[in-house]
Amino acid sequence: MLQHLFDQLTYSEDDWQIMMCAHIRACEMLGVHPGYYEHKDRLARTIMKLFDKGGRDLEIIASIAAHRETIMVRLLSTRH
């Protein structure tokens, strides 16, 4: 039982590869550098959440994450 729970809470190398490529692709869509983007951690968390909900197509994950990030940046820029 404990091993099954551990397996559910960990990512395989393939999982990490998908999420990493989705992060790079989302940054390309946003026109930012993946290593220097101010909100790279927030973007990564969005990608991980999409992956955890069953997303496996990196282009779809990247597109949704980039769209959400664009909305978040817009919303936060209107706050004072």
C-alpha positions as CSV (number, residue, x, y, z in Angstrom):
1,M,0.0,0.0,0.0
2,L,2.8,2.5,0.9
3,Q,4.7,1.7,-2.3
4,H,1.6,2.3,-4.4
5,L,1.1,5.7,-2.7
6,F,4.8,6.5,-3.2
7,D,4.5,5.6,-6.9
8,Q,1.5,8.0,-7.3
9,L,3.5,10.9,-5.7
10,T,6.6,10.5,-7.8
11,Y,7.4,11.3,-11.4
12,S,9.3,9.0,-13.8
13,E,12.1,10.3,-16.1
14,D,9.7,10.3,-19.0
15,D,7.2,12.4,-16.9
16,W,9.9,14.9,-16.1
17,Q,11.0,15.0,-19.7
18,I,7.4,15.9,-20.8
19,M,7.1,18.6,-18.2
20,M,10.5,20.1,-18.9
21,C,9.8,20.2,-22.7
22,A,6.3,21.7,-22.0
23,H,8.0,24.4,-19.8
24,I,10.5,25.2,-22.6
25,R,7.8,25.3,-25.2
26,A,5.5,27.5,-23.0
27,C,8.4,30.0,-22.6
28,E,8.9,30.0,-26.3
29,M,5.2,30.8,-26.7
30,L,5.5,33.6,-24.2
31,G,8.7,34.9,-25.8
32,V,10.8,34.6,-22.6
33,H,13.9,32.6,-21.7
34,P,13.0,29.5,-19.6
35,G,16.0,30.0,-17.3
36,Y,15.5,33.7,-16.6
37,Y,11.8,34.2,-16.8
38,E,10.7,36.0,-13.6
39,H,7.7,33.7,-13.1
40,K,9.3,30.4,-14.2
41,D,8.3,28.7,-10.9
42,R,4.7,29.7,-11.2
43,L,4.7,28.5,-14.8
44,A,6.3,25.2,-13.8
45,R,3.6,24.6,-11.1
46,T,0.9,25.2,-13.7
47,I,2.5,22.6,-16.0
48,M,2.8,20.1,-13.1
49,K,-0.9,20.6,-12.2
50,L,-1.9,20.1,-15.9
51,F,0.2,16.9,-16.0
52,D,-1.2,15.7,-12.7
53,K,-4.7,16.1,-14.1
54,G,-3.8,13.7,-16.9
55,G,-2.3,15.9,-19.6
56,R,0.5,14.2,-21.5
57,D,0.7,16.1,-24.8
58,L,3.4,18.6,-24.3
59,E,2.1,21.0,-26.9
60,I,-1.3,21.1,-25.3
61,I,0.1,21.5,-21.8
62,A,2.4,24.3,-23.0
63,S,-0.3,26.1,-24.8
64,I,-2.7,26.0,-21.8
65,A,0.1,27.0,-19.4
66,A,1.2,29.9,-21.6
67,H,-2.4,31.1,-21.9
68,R,-2.9,30.9,-18.2
69,E,0.4,32.7,-17.6
70,T,-0.6,35.5,-20.0
71,I,-3.8,36.0,-18.1
72,M,-2.1,35.9,-14.8
73,V,0.5,38.5,-15.9
74,R,-2.3,40.7,-17.2
75,L,-4.3,40.4,-14.0
76,L,-1.4,41.1,-11.7
77,S,-0.3,44.1,-13.8
78,T,-3.7,45.8,-13.3
79,R,-3.3,45.6,-9.5
80,H,-1.7,48.4,-7.7
